[in-house]
């Protein structure tokens, strides 16, 4: 089984370090030539949750050099949503009809790419709650989470042998199959729509959101997200989601959310795929969502100021 992780960010490095020793031929596809060179020279350093430091040898190549290749059997796409338009044409060069392509993006909006690709390979949505921080080719596993995949857009598809092999190699601690991945995606979306913009705007760690002074704002965002979810045929029980958001804040209390990290590093954020996407979905149903509109505007302002 030829397997690739596409994307050398925190998640891509974490998964490469954990998967490469468990699978057959493995390749990490990076955006830059410099990162591929460094990974090939020194490997990936992983600091585990327990604090152990390990060095894992992994083969890497820059995306631009992946042209004429034997196709991969499994590809885990771990780039941010806004990089997908440039990655999809490259992916098309290295897949065959049975290639299993797993998309690990945050938020809402990448489904369009899966719908487009699903005629040439087998596509899956992935949802992960793992936390990781990257510094060069060193990745620190900062939060124990879970990762789930489910086929999309063809929800009822049978698991293929290549996917079964991946699930076996990864083991349940790394990856599980979910028949109802849309529900799980919405659950994560709701969590991110509350935690990410609020932590980025106030520049606070996830745990600080447990302070009751933020309750009213969390509640306003969540109410609108649950409303749109219901219009999309997804039930997000309010109490359960409220608990889940607080559970994530507790579990990742010392972490900086990915949006706060983006703001601090002057990178574009994922606001358009989180609260921005909620506003767009609301508009599709002729529903105005002033709170999510407000948070989208706040983060766009912050981006403009920081970029
Ligand atoms: O997924 C996350 C993110 O930062 O994007 C959470 C769950 C908020 C953890 O930081």
Boltz pocket constraint, residues with backbone or C-beta under 6 A from the ligand:
constraints:
  - pocket:
      binder: B
      contacts: [[A, 106], [A, 128], [A, 129], [A, 130], [A, 131], [A, 191], [A, 192], [A, 195], [A, 196], [A, 206], [A, 248], [A, 252], [A, 255], [A, 256], [A, 257], [A, 258], [A, 259]]
      max_distance: 6.0
